[in-house]
C-alpha cells in the first residue's frame, strides 16, 4: 500500500470528508431554505446582555427555528432567568457566582425531554452548563461554555481537558459550543491555540466552524465554535450575518432525525407566478360576457351577479390551481411585527453581510443609518401596539395582567 492509499483510509486525515471545511457567511433568510433538509440544529450566540436583545432573538429564531440555542455572556444575575421567555423553548441558565457579566444558558425546544448533568469538580477559568436531551430514541449531550478572555489560558486548557475526559465517555452525540476566546485561525502559530485544539481532537471532538466569528475594523478572529464527536458527514454549518452583538451567531445542523422535525408544515396554496397571472388575464379578456350583459339588460341583478361570479371564479380556479407544498416560514408571533418590518430585517442582514465581506466607510455608514432607522421603527411599533393594548384594558385588571404576560411572553 502506497502513501496515497494510506491517506484515503486514515480517519485522522479524513475526518472532514463529506462535510464543510469552509464555513459560509449567510443571512438568516439564506439559511432558512437550506435548513429544510436538516432536522437537528444548534446555534450559539454571545449576547453581551440578553435581556435587551430578546426581540432580536425572536426575529432570528423565527427564521432559523433551531432545536437548541446556546447563549453566553447573558449578564443575568441569579434568578433573573425568569425574565427570559421564548415561545416554544425552555430556558435553563447558570449565572456567574461572583462579579458582573458572564452567565451561560440553553434554550431547549419543547420537542425534547431534558435533564441537567452534574459535574462535581470546581473550575476557575470558565463557566459551563451540561444538559442531556432526548426525543424518542435520540439522545444528545450538550455543553455550553464561556471562557473570559482574562482567565489563565494554560490553566483553562487543563481544567477543560479534565471536564472533557469525564463527559466524552457519556455520549457519542456530544456537542460542546460557546465562546472559548481562543482563536482557531492562529492554531498553527500560537502554542495555546494549538494546544487547545489538539486537546479537543484527542477527545474526538472536532470543530464545525472555520470562518471568523468576531470581525472588527482591525481584527478578524474565530473564537466561537461548536465541537462534536458526532459524524460530520452531510452536516451543515454557517456563520450568520446578523448583528446580534460584536460576535456573529454560529449554526450547526445534522441531517435526518425526522422524528424531531419542527420546520416542515404541509400547506395548500395557489400557484401564482408570472405564467399563471398572464394566463388568468388572457382568459378574462377572451371570455364571453353576453349572458351576464343580457341579465343586466333585463334588470335581473342577482342572476347577473351569480353568472359573473361563476365565470370569474372558474377562470381563477383553472388559472391558479391549488398545490401541496412545504411551508418553512413560521409567522412571527409578535403582533407589532409588520410585513414591512420583516422586509427591513432582511435588508439589514444583507447590508451587514456586505459590510463584513467588503468593509468600507461608505458601506458602514449605509448599514448604521439603516440599522438605526430599523430600531427606531421597531421601537415605535412596539410602543404604539402596547399603548393601544393598555388603553383597551382600563378598568379590567385581568386584561392588564394578560397584556403584561404577553410582553414578557409568558
C-alpha positions in Angstrom: 0.0 0.0 0.0 1.5 3.3 -1.0 1.2 6.5 1.0 -1.7 8.0 -1.1 -3.8 4.8 -0.4 -3.0 5.1 3.3 -4.2 8.8 3.3 -7.6 7.6 2.0 -8.2 5.3 4.9 -6.6 7.2 7.8 -9.5 8.5 9.9 -7.5 11.4 11.3 -6.7 12.6 7.8 -10.3 12.2 6.5 -12.5 13.3 9.4 -13.9 16.2 7.4 -14.6 14.2 4.2 -18.3 14.7 3.3 -18.6 17.8 5.4 -17.8 21.5 5.0 -14.3 22.8 5.6 -15.1 26.4 4.6 -17.9 27.9 6.6 -20.1 30.3 4.6 -21.3 33.7 5.9 -25.1 33.6 5.3 -28.1 35.8 6.1 -30.9 34.1 8.2 -33.1 34.2 5.1 -30.4 32.3 3.1 -30.1 29.7 5.8 -33.8 29.2 6.2 -34.3 27.3 2.9 -31.1 25.3 3.4 -32.4 24.0 6.8 -35.3 22.3 5.1 -33.0 19.3 4.6 -31.6 19.4 8.2 -33.7 18.3 11.1 -31.5 19.0 14.2 -29.7 22.3 14.6 -27.8 24.2 17.2 -26.9 27.9 17.2 -24.7 29.8 19.6 -25.0 33.4 20.5 -22.6 35.6 22.5 -25.1 38.0 23.9 -23.3 40.7 25.9 -26.6 41.1 27.8 -29.6 39.0 26.7 -32.4 41.0 28.4 -32.5 43.9 25.9 -31.9 41.6 22.9 -34.9 39.2 23.3 -36.8 40.8 20.4 -33.7 40.4 18.2 -33.5 36.7 19.3 -37.2 36.2 18.5 -36.7 37.5 15.0 -33.6 35.3 14.4 -35.4 32.3 15.8 -38.3 32.9 13.6 -36.1 32.3 10.6 -33.8 29.6 11.8 -36.1 27.7 14.2 -33.2 25.8 15.9 -33.7 23.0 18.3 -31.0 24.3 20.7 -29.9 27.8 21.3 -26.7 28.2 23.4 -26.1 31.7 24.9 -23.1 33.1 26.6 -22.3 36.4 28.4 -26.0 36.7 29.3 -25.1 39.1 32.1 -28.0 37.7 34.1 -27.9 37.6 37.8 -29.2 34.7 40.0 -33.0 34.1 39.4 -33.0 36.6 36.5 -33.8 33.7 34.1 -37.5 34.3 35.0 -37.2 37.4 32.9 -36.3 35.4 29.8 -39.1 33.6 27.8 -39.0 32.4 24.2 -42.1 30.7 22.9 -41.6 27.1 22.1 -38.5 26.7 24.3 -37.5 26.1 27.9 -34.7 28.3 29.2 -32.1 27.0 31.6 -29.3 29.2 33.0 -26.4 29.4 35.3 -25.4 32.9 36.5 -21.9 33.9 37.3 -21.4 33.4 41.0 -19.2 36.4 41.7 -18.8 39.7 39.9 -20.6 41.1 36.9 -21.1 39.8 33.4 -20.7 36.2 32.3 -23.5 33.7 32.5 -24.4 30.7 30.3 -27.7 29.3 29.2 -29.5 27.0 26.8 -32.9 27.3 25.2 -34.3 23.8 24.5 -37.1 23.2 22.0 -40.1 21.8 23.7 -40.0 18.7 21.4 -37.2 17.4 23.8 -37.2 16.0 27.2 -34.2 17.2 29.2 -32.2 16.7 32.4 -29.3 18.5 33.9 -26.0 16.7 34.3 -24.0 17.5 37.4 -20.2 17.8 37.4 -18.5 17.7 40.8 -15.2 19.3 40.1 -14.7 23.0 40.6 -13.3 25.1 37.8 -12.0 28.6 38.0 -11.3 29.6 34.4 -14.6 29.1 32.6 -18.4 28.8 33.0 -20.4 25.9 31.7 -23.7 24.0 31.7 -24.3 20.4 30.9 -27.7 19.2 29.6 -28.9 15.9 28.3 -31.8 16.0 25.9 -33.9 13.2 24.5 -36.6 12.9 21.8 -37.9 9.3 21.1 -34.8 7.2 20.5 -32.3 10.1 20.1 -30.2 11.4 23.0 -27.7 14.2 22.9 -25.4 15.7 25.5 -25.0 19.5 25.3 -22.3 21.6 27.0 -22.3 25.4 26.6 -19.1 27.1 27.6 -17.9 30.7 28.2 -14.2 31.4 28.9 -13.5 35.0 29.9 -10.6 36.4 27.9 -8.8 37.4 31.1 -8.6 33.9 32.5 -5.4 31.9 32.5 -5.2 30.1 29.2 -2.9 27.3 30.2 -5.0 26.6 33.3 -8.2 26.7 31.3 -6.9 24.1 28.8 -6.0 21.8 31.8 -9.4 22.3 33.5 -11.3 21.9 30.3 -9.4 18.7 29.4 -10.5 17.3 32.8 -14.1 18.1 32.0 -13.9 16.5 28.6 -12.3 13.4 29.9 -15.4 12.9 32.1 -18.2 13.8 29.7 -16.9 12.4 26.4 -17.5 8.8 27.7 -21.1 9.7 28.4 -22.3 10.1 24.8 -21.3 9.6 21.2 -23.5 12.5 20.3 -21.9 15.3 22.3 -22.0 18.9 21.4 -19.7 21.5 23.1 -20.3 25.0 22.0 -19.6 28.5 23.2 -17.2 31.4 23.3 -13.7 30.0 24.1 -11.7 33.2 23.4 -9.0 31.1 21.7 -8.5 31.9 18.1 -8.7 28.9 15.8 -7.1 30.9 13.0 -3.9 31.0 14.9 -3.8 27.3 15.8 -0.7 26.8 13.6 1.2 29.7 15.0 0.0 30.2 18.6 1.1 27.5 21.1 -2.0 27.9 23.4 -4.4 27.7 20.4 -2.6 24.7 19.0 -2.6 23.0 22.4 -6.4 23.7 22.9 -7.4 22.3 19.5 -5.1 19.4 19.9 -6.7 18.6 23.2 -10.2 18.7 21.6 -9.0 16.4 18.8 -7.6 14.0 21.4 -11.1 13.5 22.7 -12.5 13.1 19.2 -14.2 16.5 19.4 -13.9 18.3 16.1 -14.8 22.0 15.3 -17.5 22.7 12.8 -16.9 26.4 12.2 -13.9 27.5 10.2 -14.5 31.2 9.4 -14.2 34.3 11.6 -16.9 34.8 14.2 -15.8 38.2 15.6 -14.9 40.9 13.0 -13.8 44.4 13.8 -12.2 47.2 11.8 -8.8 46.0 13.0 -9.1 42.2 13.6 -10.8 39.0 12.5 -10.9 36.1 14.9 -12.5 32.7 15.2 -13.2 32.4 19.0 -16.7 30.8 19.0 -17.2 27.3 17.9 -19.4 24.2 18.0 -17.4 20.9 18.6 -18.9 17.5 18.3 -17.9 13.8 18.3 -20.9 13.0 16.1 -20.4 12.1 12.5 -19.9 15.2 10.3 -21.0 13.5 7.0 -23.6 15.6 5.2 -23.6 18.1 8.1 -24.1 21.9 7.5 -22.6 24.8 9.4 -22.7 28.6 8.9 -21.7 31.9 10.3 -24.9 34.0 10.5 -24.9 37.6 9.2 -27.0 39.0 12.0 -25.9 42.0 14.1 -26.8 40.5 17.5 -23.6 41.5 19.3 -20.0 42.0 18.5 -19.8 38.2 17.9 -21.6 36.6 14.9 -24.1 33.8 15.6 -22.9 30.4 14.5 -25.0 27.4 13.4 -24.5 23.6 13.0 -27.1 21.2 11.7 -27.3 17.4 11.2 -29.4 15.7 8.6 -32.1 13.2 9.3 -33.9 12.6 12.6 -37.3 13.2 11.1 -39.0 12.5 14.4 -37.7 15.8 15.7 -38.8 17.7 12.6 -40.1 21.1 13.5 -39.5 23.0 10.3 -41.8 21.5 7.7 -45.5 22.1 7.6 -47.6 20.8 4.7 -49.9 23.6 3.4 -52.1 24.1 0.4 -51.7 27.3 -1.6 -52.5 28.8 -5.0 -49.8 28.6 -7.8 -49.3 32.2 -8.5 -46.5 33.3 -10.7 -45.9 35.3 -13.9 -47.1 32.5 -16.2 -50.4 31.8 -14.3 -51.1 35.6 -13.9 -50.8 36.1 -17.7 -53.0 33.0 -18.3 -55.6 34.5 -15.9 -55.6 37.9 -17.7 -55.8 36.4 -21.2 -58.7 34.1 -20.2 -60.6 37.1 -18.7 -60.0 39.1 -21.9 -61.3 36.2 -24.1 -64.3 35.0 -22.2 -67.8 35.9 -23.4 -69.9 38.1 -21.1 -73.0 38.0 -23.3 -75.2 36.2 -20.8 -74.1 38.5 -18.0 -74.9 41.6 -20.0 -78.3 40.1 -21.0 -79.3 39.6 -17.4 -78.2 43.2 -16.6 -80.4 44.5 -19.5 -83.3 42.6 -18.1 -82.7 44.2 -14.6 -82.0 40.7 -13.1 -79.1 41.9 -10.9 -79.0 38.7 -8.8 -78.7 36.5 -11.9 -76.1 38.7 -13.5 -74.0 38.7 -10.3 -74.3 34.9 -10.0 -73.3 34.3 -13.6 -70.4 36.8 -13.4 -69.1 35.2 -10.2 -69.3 31.7 -11.7 -67.4 32.7 -14.8 -64.8 34.7 -12.8 -64.2 32.0 -10.1 -64.0 29.3 -12.8 -61.2 31.2 -14.6 -59.5 31.9 -11.3 -59.5 28.3 -10.2 -58.2 27.0 -13.5 -55.5 29.7 -13.8 -54.3 29.4 -10.2 -54.7 25.7 -9.1 -54.2 24.6 -5.5 -50.9 22.8 -4.9 -49.5 21.0 -1.8 -46.2 22.5 -0.6 -43.9 22.6 2.4 -44.0 25.8 4.3 -40.7 26.6 6.1 -41.8 30.0 7.3 -43.2 30.3 10.7 -45.1 33.6 11.1 -43.6 36.0 13.6 -45.8 35.7 16.6 -45.5 39.3 17.9 -48.4 41.4 16.7 -46.3 44.5 16.5 -44.1 42.9 13.8 -45.4 44.0 10.4 -44.5 42.7 7.0 -42.7 46.0 6.4 -40.5 45.5 9.4 -39.7 41.9 8.3 -38.6 43.2 5.0 -36.3 45.7 6.8 -34.9 42.8 8.8 -33.9 41.1 5.5 -32.4 44.2 4.0 -30.4 44.9 7.3 -29.0 41.3 7.2 -27.9 41.8 3.6 -26.3 45.1 4.3 -24.5 43.6 7.3 -23.2 40.8 5.2 -21.9 43.3 2.6 -20.2 45.2 5.4 -18.5 42.1 6.8 -17.3 40.9 3.4 -16.2 44.2 1.9 -15.9 46.7 4.7 -15.7 50.4 3.7 -16.6 53.6 5.3 -19.5 54.1 2.8 -21.0 50.7 3.4 -20.6 51.2 7.2 -22.5 54.5 7.1 -25.2 52.9 5.0 -25.6 50.0 7.4 -25.5 52.1 10.5 -28.1 54.5 9.1 -30.4 51.7 8.1 -30.0 49.8 11.3 -30.8 52.9 13.4 -33.8 53.6 11.3 -35.0 50.0 11.7 -34.5 50.2 15.5 -36.5 53.4 15.6 -39.4 52.0 13.6 -39.4 48.7 15.6 -39.5 50.6 18.9 -42.2 52.9 17.6 -44.3 49.8 16.5 -43.8 48.1 19.9 -44.7 51.3 21.8 -47.8 52.0 19.7 -49.0 48.5 19.9 -48.8 48.1 23.6 -50.1 51.6 24.3 -53.2 50.7 22.3 -53.4 47.4 24.2 -53.2 49.0 27.6 -55.7 51.7 26.7 -58.2 49.0 25.9 -57.6 47.4 29.3 -58.5 50.4 31.5 -60.7 49.2 34.4 -60.0 45.5 33.7 -57.2 44.1 35.8 -57.4 40.7 34.2 -56.8 42.1 30.8 -53.9 44.3 32.1 -52.1 41.3 33.5 -52.8 39.3 30.4 -51.1 42.1 28.4 -48.2 42.3 30.8 -47.7 38.5 30.5 -47.8 38.8 26.7 -45.0 41.4 26.8 -42.7 39.0 28.7 -44.0 36.1 26.6 -45.5 34.1 29.4 
